[in-house]
Amino acid sequence: MEMISETATVTSKSMVNIPSKIRKKYSIKEGTRIIFVENENGSIEIIPVPPLSDLFGVDTENKEALIASIRELHAERRREVAFDKKKHHH
């Protein structure tokens, strides 16, 4: 798999244009939701989340696994935020 390295600039309104090679490779289009995940090493992952309407063509078993994975990502993020709040209040 070809690894893509592209650069983008943050605008005055905190917007970033996703480079076209990355948009095409990951099928990111208008309306695609993106999850930003901070890693322990200080980097940020950007994960496109396909709309549920795109999942209707996926067989049921895979669709359920994907939805469960997305829910787990959200739950993990909520736990991290709660942990960080506790840590900063002491």
N, C-alpha and C positions, 0 to 999 in steps of 0.2 A: 504494500500500500504506500503510495506516495505521500510523504509528509509535506504539508504546505506551511510556509512561514510567510506571513504578510504583516504589514504595519498599517495602522489606522490612527487618526488623530481625534482626540476628544474635542468636541465643539464647545462654544461658550454655554450651551444649554445642556451639557453633559451627554451629548449624543455621540455615537460612534457608528460609522458606516462599516458594515461587514463586507470585507473584500469579496468581489464576485466569484473568485475561484472557490472560496470557502462556502459561499451561499449555494453555489451549484453542487459542490461535492456533498453537502449535507442537506440539500433540498430545503434551504431556508428561504421562505418567501414572506410577503407582507402578511402580517397576522400571526406568524410563528411565535410561540412563547419561548423564552430563553430562561434557563435557570443559571444563576451565577453561584458557583461553589468555591469557597476558599479552602485550600489544602493546607496541611501542616507545614509544608515547605514555603508557604507564603505566596504561592502562585494561585491563579484563579482559573477554574475550568468554566467554559461556557457550553452549556448543554441545550441543544434545541429539543423542544418537546413537541412531537407531532400532535396535531389536533385530533380529538377522538374521532372525528368524521373520517380521517385518513386511516384509522385503525379498523374500519368496518370491512375492508378487504382482507385483513389479516385473519388467519384461522383463530378460532375461539381460544385455544390453549395459549398461543403466543400472545394474543391480545390481553388475556388475563394476566399473564406473566409481566407484560410491559406495564400495565396499569398498576400492578402490585409494586413493581420497581419504582415507578414514579411516586406512588404513595409513600414508600419507604424513604425515598430521597427527601420528600417534604417532612416526614416525621423526624428523620435524622437531623435535618436543618433546625426544626423547632426545638429538639433536645439540645443542640449546640447553642442556640440563642438563649435558652433558659439557663443552661450551665454558665454561659458567659455573664448573664445578668447576676446570677448568684455570686460568681467570682468577683465581680466588680462592686458588689454591695457590701462586702466584708471589709 
